Amino acid sequence: MILCALIALASSDFVPKQGKLIDYAYVDQIFRKYDCVDCHNDVRPASRLNLTTYDGLMAGGRQGSDIQAGKSADSLMIKLMMGLATPHMPPGHSQVSDSEITMLKSWIDAGATSSAYGQALSHFYQDKKDQKWDAALKDADAIGQLSFDGIDTKEAAARLRLPIFEMQKDESGFYDSAKTIIGAHLANGNILNDIAWIIVDPQGWIKKPDLSLALDAANGAVANTRRQSGAVLDTLAWVYFRQGDKDKAIATEKEAMTCSDAQGQTLESLKQSMKAFGG
């Protein structure tokens, strides 16, 4: 698998019913929809800003507080997303939609408070940090039982469970979560690509690779990135190779080498894959 940032295209907006207060759940989903939590994570948060929990968000990062409760116009995060401050966030080709920025502003202006969703999420990451895996899985279950307009909380819970099952090498749990994520049809190239690669990794821990599921995940990641990511196409090529279609694997790898990210270490990884395929 090639470790690099993907050019991810976000899925459609999730919008609460008109007149409802914005729950923190919508704020969290924006951070996950645009893969903000990949960099601003709970382990090594970029700019010291951890966006995986409400407490992390409100604590701010290296530049101080990113959220000024009650004052969205003064909140650094809004300025970064609107291009009124640098660097623009999220980086690359992604752009938080106007309706989502409006949603974030409404949440901030209403006081930027947490919720039952935020509390369950904080419990999850604390239990994860403490390696209390059973407790963390129950925290994810609690999130999956909540209900919000436009948010698939079962898919959100599955995304939280996935790395725990991977760490535990729990093949059954991993597949259950992967199927929920893929079945939700949400455009998240990073997660779909990770699922596909975990299944087809020739040196991985999966004992019974579900190549059909891997193909669904890889095709979803390719569609999400508009066939512009050599890293994602490389994963798809490995799925074809594991399925026994050497010609299709080589053709896909050649396409991967034409992508803009096919340079440096990524290009070397693509060449290694091509060599493995016999191309």
The 8 nearest C-alpha neighbors of each residue, nearest first, counted from 0:
[[1, 2, 196, 234, 230, 200, 233, 268],
 [0, 2, 230, 3, 265, 268, 233, 269],
 [3, 1, 0, 4, 230, 265, 5, 264],
 [4, 2, 1, 5, 230, 265, 260, 0],
 [3, 5, 6, 2, 189, 7, 230, 91],
 [4, 6, 7, 3, 228, 189, 188, 224],
 [7, 5, 224, 92, 8, 4, 228, 91],
 [8, 6, 224, 5, 188, 223, 9, 187],
 [9, 7, 223, 224, 93, 10, 6, 186],
 [8, 10, 186, 33, 32, 7, 11, 187],
 [9, 11, 186, 185, 12, 8, 32, 187],
 [12, 10, 13, 9, 185, 186, 96, 32],
 [11, 13, 14, 10, 99, 98, 96, 149],
 [14, 12, 149, 150, 11, 15, 148, 25],
 [13, 15, 149, 12, 16, 148, 25, 99],
 [16, 14, 148, 17, 149, 19, 13, 21],
 [17, 15, 19, 18, 14, 148, 20, 149],
 [16, 18, 19, 15, 14, 20, 21, 148],
 [17, 19, 16, 20, 15, 21, 105, 14],
 [20, 18, 17, 16, 21, 15, 22, 14],
 [19, 21, 22, 18, 106, 109, 105, 15],
 [20, 22, 106, 19, 23, 25, 105, 102],
 [21, 23, 24, 25, 20, 114, 106, 26],
 [22, 24, 26, 25, 113, 114, 117, 27],
 [25, 23, 27, 22, 26, 116, 28, 117],
 [26, 24, 28, 23, 27, 22, 29, 21],
 [25, 27, 23, 29, 24, 28, 103, 30],
 [26, 28, 24, 30, 29, 25, 23, 31],
 [29, 27, 31, 25, 30, 26, 32, 24],
 [28, 30, 32, 26, 31, 27, 33, 25],
 [31, 29, 35, 27, 28, 33, 32, 36],
 [32, 30, 34, 28, 29, 33, 36, 35],
 [31, 33, 29, 34, 30, 28, 9, 187],
 [32, 34, 31, 35, 30, 9, 29, 93],
 [35, 33, 31, 36, 37, 32, 30, 189],
 [36, 34, 30, 37, 33, 31, 38, 39],
 [35, 37, 39, 40, 34, 38, 50, 51],
 [36, 38, 35, 34, 40, 39, 31, 44],
 [39, 37, 36, 40, 45, 35, 44, 34],
 [40, 38, 44, 36, 49, 45, 50, 48],
 [39, 41, 44, 36, 49, 38, 42, 37],
 [40, 42, 49, 44, 43, 51, 39, 50],
 [43, 41, 40, 44, 49, 39, 128, 38],
 [42, 44, 40, 41, 45, 39, 47, 38],
 [45, 43, 39, 40, 47, 49, 48, 38],
 [44, 46, 39, 47, 38, 48, 43, 40],
 [45, 47, 61, 48, 60, 44, 39, 62],
 [48, 46, 60, 44, 45, 61, 49, 39],
 [47, 49, 60, 46, 44, 39, 59, 45],
 [50, 48, 55, 39, 40, 44, 51, 41],
 [49, 51, 56, 39, 52, 55, 36, 40],
 [50, 52, 49, 40, 36, 41, 55, 53],
 [53, 51, 55, 54, 50, 121, 56, 120],
 [52, 54, 56, 55, 117, 57, 113, 51],
 [55, 53, 57, 52, 56, 58, 121, 49],
 [56, 54, 49, 58, 52, 53, 57, 50],
 [55, 57, 50, 53, 54, 58, 59, 49],
 [56, 58, 54, 59, 55, 53, 66, 64],
 [59, 57, 55, 56, 54, 64, 60, 48],
 [60, 58, 64, 65, 57, 63, 56, 48],
 [61, 59, 48, 47, 63, 62, 46, 64],
 [60, 62, 46, 63, 47, 48, 59, 64],
 [63, 61, 60, 64, 59, 65, 46, 75],
 [64, 62, 60, 59, 61, 65, 58, 75],
 [63, 65, 59, 66, 58, 60, 57, 62],
 [66, 64, 75, 76, 59, 74, 63, 67],
 [65, 67, 74, 64, 68, 57, 75, 76],
 [66, 68, 74, 70, 69, 73, 71, 65],
 [67, 69, 110, 111, 107, 70, 66, 108],
 [68, 70, 108, 110, 107, 109, 67, 71],
 [71, 69, 67, 108, 72, 68, 73, 107],
 [70, 72, 74, 104, 73, 107, 108, 69],
 [73, 71, 70, 74, 77, 78, 104, 75],
 [74, 72, 71, 70, 67, 75, 78, 66],
 [75, 73, 66, 71, 67, 76, 77, 72],
 [74, 76, 65, 78, 77, 79, 73, 66],
 [75, 77, 79, 65, 78, 74, 80, 66],
 [78, 76, 80, 79, 75, 74, 81, 71],
 [77, 79, 83, 75, 81, 84, 76, 80],
 [80, 78, 84, 87, 76, 82, 88, 77],
 [79, 81, 88, 77, 78, 82, 87, 76],
 [82, 80, 78, 83, 79, 77, 87, 84],
 [81, 83, 79, 87, 84, 80, 78, 85],
 [82, 84, 78, 81, 79, 85, 80, 87],
 [85, 83, 79, 78, 82, 86, 87, 75],
 [86, 84, 87, 79, 82, 83, 88, 78],
 [85, 87, 88, 84, 79, 90, 82, 89],
 [86, 88, 79, 85, 82, 80, 90, 89],
 [89, 87, 80, 90, 79, 86, 82, 94],
 [88, 90, 93, 87, 94, 91, 80, 35],
 [91, 89, 88, 87, 92, 93, 86, 94],
 [90, 92, 93, 89, 6, 88, 94, 87],
 [91, 93, 94, 6, 90, 7, 8, 89],
 [94, 92, 91, 89, 8, 90, 95, 7],
 [95, 93, 96, 92, 89, 80, 88, 33],
 [94, 96, 99, 97, 100, 93, 80, 89],
 [95, 97, 99, 98, 94, 100, 12, 101],
 [96, 98, 100, 99, 101, 95, 102, 81],
 [99, 97, 101, 96, 100, 102, 12, 14],
 [98, 100, 102, 96, 101, 97, 103, 95],
 [101, 99, 103, 97, 102, 98, 104, 96],
 [102, 100, 98, 104, 99, 103, 97, 105],
 [101, 103, 99, 105, 100, 104, 98, 106],
 [104, 102, 100, 106, 105, 101, 99, 107],
 [103, 105, 101, 107, 71, 102, 106, 108],
 [106, 104, 102, 108, 103, 107, 109, 101],
 [105, 107, 103, 109, 111, 21, 104, 108],
 [106, 108, 111, 104, 68, 110, 69, 109],
 [107, 109, 69, 105, 110, 70, 106, 71],
 [110, 108, 106, 107, 69, 105, 111, 68],
 [109, 111, 69, 68, 107, 108, 112, 106],
 [112, 110, 107, 68, 106, 109, 108, 113],
 [113, 111, 110, 114, 23, 106, 109, 107],
 [112, 114, 117, 23, 53, 111, 118, 115],
 [115, 113, 117, 116, 23, 118, 22, 112],
 [114, 116, 118, 117, 119, 113, 145, 142],
 [117, 115, 114, 119, 118, 24, 120, 142],
 [116, 118, 114, 120, 113, 115, 119, 53],
 [117, 119, 115, 121, 120, 116, 114, 122],
 [118, 120, 122, 116, 121, 117, 138, 115],
 [119, 121, 123, 117, 118, 122, 116, 52],
 [122, 120, 118, 124, 123, 119, 52, 117],
 [121, 123, 119, 125, 120, 124, 126, 118],
 [124, 122, 135, 120, 138, 126, 121, 125],
 [125, 123, 127, 121, 126, 122, 128, 120],
 [124, 126, 128, 122, 127, 123, 121, 129],
 [127, 125, 129, 131, 135, 123, 128, 124],
 [126, 128, 124, 130, 125, 129, 135, 131],
 [127, 129, 125, 126, 130, 124, 131, 123],
 [128, 130, 126, 127, 131, 125, 132, 124],
 [131, 129, 127, 128, 132, 126, 135, 125],
 [132, 130, 126, 129, 134, 133, 127, 135],
 [131, 133, 135, 134, 130, 136, 127, 126],
 [134, 132, 136, 135, 131, 137, 126, 138],
 [133, 135, 137, 132, 136, 131, 138, 126],
 [136, 134, 123, 138, 132, 126, 137, 133],
 [135, 137, 139, 133, 138, 134, 132, 140],
 [138, 136, 140, 134, 139, 135, 141, 133],
 [139, 137, 135, 141, 123, 140, 136, 119],
 [138, 140, 156, 136, 142, 137, 141, 143],
 [141, 139, 137, 143, 138, 142, 136, 156],
 [142, 140, 138, 144, 139, 143, 137, 119],
 [143, 141, 139, 144, 140, 145, 156, 116],
 [142, 144, 153, 152, 140, 156, 141, 145],
 [143, 145, 141, 142, 140, 146, 152, 153],
 [146, 144, 142, 143, 152, 141, 147, 116],
 [145, 147, 144, 152, 148, 150, 143, 151],
 [148, 146, 150, 149, 145, 15, 152, 151],
 [149, 147, 15, 150, 14, 16, 146, 13],
 [148, 150, 13, 14, 147, 15, 151, 12],
 [151, 149, 147, 148, 152, 13, 146, 25],
 [150, 152, 154, 153, 155, 149, 183, 147],
 [151, 153, 143, 155, 154, 150, 156, 142],
 [154, 152, 143, 156, 155, 151, 157, 144],
 [153, 155, 157, 152, 180, 156, 151, 179],
 [156, 154, 152, 158, 153, 157, 151, 159],
 [155, 157, 139, 153, 143, 159, 154, 158],
 [158, 156, 176, 154, 160, 159, 155, 161],
 [157, 159, 155, 161, 156, 160, 154, 180],
 [160, 158, 156, 157, 161, 139, 155, 162],
 [159, 161, 157, 163, 158, 162, 136, 156],
 [160, 162, 164, 158, 163, 159, 173, 176],
 [163, 161, 165, 164, 160, 166, 159, 158],
 [164, 162, 166, 165, 160, 161, 167, 132],
 [163, 165, 169, 167, 173, 161, 166, 162],
 [166, 164, 162, 168, 163, 167, 161, 169],
 [165, 167, 163, 164, 168, 162, 169, 161],
 [168, 166, 164, 169, 165, 163, 162, 170],
 [169, 167, 165, 166, 164, 170, 204, 205],
 [168, 170, 164, 167, 172, 171, 173, 165],
 [171, 169, 173, 172, 168, 174, 205, 164],
 [170, 172, 174, 173, 169, 175, 164, 176],
 [173, 171, 175, 169, 174, 170, 164, 176],
 [174, 172, 170, 164, 176, 171, 175, 161],
 [173, 175, 177, 171, 176, 172, 178, 170],
 [176, 174, 172, 178, 173, 177, 171, 179],
 [175, 177, 157, 179, 173, 174, 178, 161],
 [178, 176, 174, 180, 179, 175, 173, 181],
 [179, 177, 181, 175, 180, 176, 182, 174],
 [178, 180, 182, 176, 177, 181, 154, 183],
 [181, 179, 177, 183, 154, 178, 182, 176],
 [182, 180, 178, 183, 179, 184, 177, 216],
 [181, 183, 179, 184, 180, 178, 185, 177],
 [182, 184, 180, 181, 185, 179, 154, 151],
 [185, 183, 182, 181, 186, 180, 219, 187],
 [184, 186, 183, 187, 10, 181, 180, 182],
 [185, 187, 10, 223, 9, 188, 184, 8],
 [188, 186, 189, 190, 185, 191, 223, 7],
 [187, 189, 220, 191, 223, 190, 7, 192],
 [188, 190, 192, 191, 187, 193, 5, 220],
 [189, 191, 193, 192, 188, 187, 194, 220],
 [192, 190, 216, 194, 188, 220, 193, 189],
 [191, 193, 195, 189, 190, 194, 220, 217],
 [194, 192, 190, 196, 191, 195, 197, 189],
 [195, 193, 191, 197, 192, 196, 190, 198],
 [196, 194, 213, 192, 198, 216, 217, 193],
 [195, 197, 199, 193, 198, 200, 194, 234],
 [196, 198, 194, 200, 195, 199, 193, 203],
 [197, 199, 196, 195, 208, 200, 205, 213],
 [200, 198, 196, 197, 201, 238, 195, 208],
 [199, 201, 203, 202, 196, 197, 198, 0],
 [202, 200, 203, 199, 241, 198, 204, 237],
 [203, 201, 200, 204, 199, 205, 197, 198],
 [204, 202, 200, 201, 205, 197, 199, 198],
 [203, 205, 206, 168, 202, 197, 200, 198],
 [204, 206, 207, 203, 208, 198, 170, 197],
 [207, 205, 208, 204, 170, 203, 198, 209],
 [208, 206, 205, 209, 170, 198, 210, 204],
 [209, 207, 198, 210, 205, 206, 199, 213],
 [210, 208, 212, 211, 213, 207, 198, 199],
 [211, 209, 213, 212, 208, 214, 238, 242],
 [210, 212, 214, 213, 209, 215, 208, 216],
 [211, 213, 215, 214, 210, 209, 216, 195],
 [214, 212, 195, 210, 216, 211, 215, 217],
 [213, 215, 217, 211, 212, 216, 218, 210],
 [216, 214, 212, 218, 213, 217, 219, 211],
 [215, 217, 191, 219, 213, 214, 195, 218],
 [218, 216, 220, 214, 235, 219, 195, 215],
 [219, 217, 221, 215, 220, 216, 214, 222],
 [218, 220, 216, 222, 217, 221, 223, 215],
 [219, 221, 188, 223, 217, 191, 218, 222],
 [222, 220, 218, 226, 224, 223, 219, 225],
 [221, 223, 225, 219, 224, 220, 218, 226],
 [222, 224, 220, 221, 188, 8, 186, 225],
 [223, 225, 221, 7, 222, 226, 227, 6],
 [226, 224, 222, 227, 223, 221, 228, 8],
 [225, 227, 221, 224, 228, 222, 232, 229],
 [228, 226, 225, 258, 224, 229, 259, 6],
 [229, 227, 230, 231, 226, 258, 224, 232],
 [228, 230, 255, 232, 258, 231, 261, 233],
 [231, 229, 233, 228, 1, 232, 234, 255],
 [230, 232, 234, 233, 228, 229, 221, 192],
 [233, 231, 235, 229, 234, 255, 230, 236],
 [232, 234, 236, 230, 231, 235, 252, 229],
 [235, 233, 237, 231, 232, 236, 196, 238],
 [236, 234, 232, 238, 217, 237, 233, 239],
 [235, 237, 248, 233, 239, 234, 238, 251],
 [238, 236, 240, 234, 235, 239, 241, 233],
 [237, 239, 235, 241, 236, 240, 199, 242],
 [240, 238, 242, 236, 248, 244, 237, 241],
 [239, 241, 237, 243, 245, 244, 242, 248],
 [240, 242, 238, 243, 239, 237, 199, 244],
 [243, 241, 239, 240, 244, 238, 210, 245],
 [242, 244, 240, 241, 245, 239, 238, 248],
 [245, 243, 239, 240, 247, 246, 242, 248],
 [244, 246, 248, 240, 247, 243, 249, 276],
 [247, 245, 249, 248, 244, 250, 240, 239],
 [246, 248, 250, 249, 245, 244, 251, 239],
 [249, 247, 236, 245, 239, 251, 240, 246],
 [248, 250, 252, 246, 251, 247, 278, 253],
 [251, 249, 247, 253, 252, 248, 246, 254],
 [250, 252, 254, 248, 253, 236, 249, 247],
 [253, 251, 255, 249, 254, 250, 233, 236],
 [254, 252, 250, 256, 255, 251, 249, 257],
 [253, 255, 251, 252, 256, 257, 250, 258],
 [256, 254, 229, 252, 253, 232, 257, 258],
 [255, 257, 253, 261, 254, 258, 229, 252],
 [256, 258, 254, 255, 259, 261, 253, 229],
 [259, 257, 229, 261, 260, 255, 256, 227],
 [258, 260, 261, 257, 227, 228, 262, 229],
 [259, 261, 258, 262, 229, 228, 265, 230],
 [262, 260, 266, 256, 258, 259, 265, 229],
 [261, 263, 266, 265, 260, 264, 259, 267],
 [262, 264, 266, 265, 267, 261, 260, 268],
 [265, 263, 267, 266, 268, 262, 261, 1],
 [266, 264, 268, 267, 263, 262, 261, 1],
 [265, 267, 262, 261, 269, 268, 263, 264],
 [268, 266, 264, 270, 269, 265, 271, 263],
 [269, 267, 271, 265, 266, 270, 264, 272],
 [268, 270, 266, 272, 271, 267, 273, 265],
 [271, 269, 273, 267, 272, 268, 274, 266],
 [272, 270, 268, 274, 269, 273, 275, 267],
 [271, 273, 275, 269, 274, 270, 276, 268],
 [272, 274, 270, 276, 278, 275, 271, 269],
 [273, 275, 277, 271, 276, 272, 278, 270],
 [276, 274, 272, 273, 277, 271, 278, 270],
 [275, 277, 273, 274, 278, 272, 245, 249],
 [278, 276, 274, 275, 273, 249, 245, 272],
 [277, 273, 276, 274, 249, 275, 246, 245]]
